[in-house]
Amino acid sequence: MDPRPLLGRRTFLTGTLATGALAACGTGGSTSNPSQSVQGLKMPTLQVFAGVKPDLPGNDQGLLDAFSNYPSPPVKAFTSAPGDGGPVSAFVLTGSPVPPALPQNPFWQELNKRMNVDLKLTIVPNADMPTKFATLVAGDDLPDFIVPALFTPNGMPAGIANLPAWLKSKCQDLTPYLSGDAVKEYPFLANLPTASWKDCRYNGGIYGLPTPRGIGGTLMFRRDDIIKQLGLNPDPKSFAELRELAKQVSDTKASRWAFSQAPLDFVRQMLGLPWRWAEKDGKLTSGYEMEQAKQALSDCAQMFKDGVIHPDSTANNAPVKKWFNSGQAVFNADRYTAWPQYYADNVAGPTFDIGGLRPPKYDGGGFAATWQAAPTNNFTALKKASDDRIRYLLKIANWLSAPFGTEEWLFRRFGVEGTHYTMKSGGPAQTQAGITQTVLGIRYIVDAPDVIFIPGNADATRKSYEYQKSIIPTAVHDSQTGIFSDTWSRKQGQLGQLINDAQGDILSGRKPVSVWDDVMKQWRENGGDKVRGELEEAISKGEG
């Protein structure tokens, strides 16, 4: 995530837009182009779990299945524990406060009991992941499951040079265990979308387990209750109307601003810019190189002058979610998976109502296309081991990927009923013990396909589903998704900082938009052109 909230919720050209996953049940479960064979490598055979029926079905274009209530009774996916009582180790990340250690964590203890393992977790906050991962690699004492410090396979914040070589040297090639029908030995791994497996391809083989996420990605959340109360039109049809709406909802006397942060990516979408790269005849152009990029910067700088962006948005780690929930911000860009959390954190009472704002075309005339997110949040490698050990670890992973609608999913995500959650209106509501104890990061080892489910709120679930249904058909696939660039893996921090610093200077008014041309020149010379060349070469070979 971008450490400078002024610039939005993504770091320059990274893949952190995506979280939440493709459909688990019904007809959902893959994005477009669900080919089972990529460059001669047979991808795991997709075997969709049919144990529960969604209330609102997804589709094979990436629309997620939606559920109004958690299935009752839930499906029991396993009749016995997958483990043998021995230790299993994992290096995982978390975006939440680090939970209590095993002796003080009843959920962790119950997890070990249900899996029949001694689960030894190294839980690392996102911000510390690059340093901790670099230390782990340098020490060469690897755990069974290794969640690399990356949010897509396009590069690593830790800056490991030549990730494919490192994987080949230290990690298990899982192709014999998972390619084609072999994956059916692990039916819930076979349920993972094909698109997410593609992000685990290295060295001509399968070198990891995916944590799948949906292509709905980031959206502009909107406080529909506030806009309704003010009697305003929630759907502007051009940039001019968006700017006017922002002025109308902003009221400094009421401590209310339109945007929690500069809506730079939203305006870029309105202008038709790509997320990262636009491809034509095998040649790539960065969205930041296009003339419209300067227009987006100019417009958002003007919005700061208009006073419609929260004045504290330039602070590191600005509490944008709290501003949105409290009504200090009417619009906030966030991943679609935040939809349930906003309702869980609701402080506005029963009238609280949120929606998604589709980007209109800049000059009007319909809706602009949104950006498809990467179908994989991260992947997990397994350290090299004996055949028996690898098969055993895949059994553990199979349990960890039991899908929505099962007892196992409900426990993994929410814990024990009565202790970690209570059922309210057909959905689990976490207790404080649930909030603090269950965030072990195990969902980043491997995860079930995502669904749309706002616990206890069928209307909000439908609203989230309808938003995704409206954007998925026209969402634009990014040319870099699923392609590895060694230069990008090592230089994305440097290149991103160059871009982010320049954007911050322009948006704050410290520098004019005219400096952007020189910034692009520096970006190309410092590695941007080399990244482009590596990606174009990969595309010419049919990767992606």
Secondary structure, DSSP 8 states (H G I E B T S, - for coil): --S-GGG-SS-TT-STT--S-S--STT----S---SEETTEE-B------SS--SB---TTS---B-SS--SS-B---SS-S--SSEEEEEEEESS-----GGG-HHHHHHHHHHTSEEEEEEEEGGGHHHHHHHHHHHT---SEE--S-SSTT--TT--S-HHHHHHHHB---HHHHTBGGGGGSHHHHTS-HHHHHTTEETTEE--EEEE--TT-EEEEEEHHHHHHHT--S--SSHHHHHHHHHHH-BGGGTBEEESS--HHHHHHHTT--SSEEEETTEEEEGGGSHHHHHHHHHHHHHHHHT-B-TTTTSTT--HHHHHHHTSEEEEEEETTHHHHHHHT--S-TT--EEEE--B-TTSSSB---B---SEEEEEEEB---HHHHHHHHHHHHHHT--TTBHHHHHHHH-SBTTTEEEETTEEEE-HHHHHHS--SGGGT------B--TT-HHHHHHHHHHHHHHGGG-B--TTTT---HHHHHHHHHHHHHHHHHHHHHHTTSS-GGGHHHHHHHHIIIIIHHHHHHHHHHHHTT--
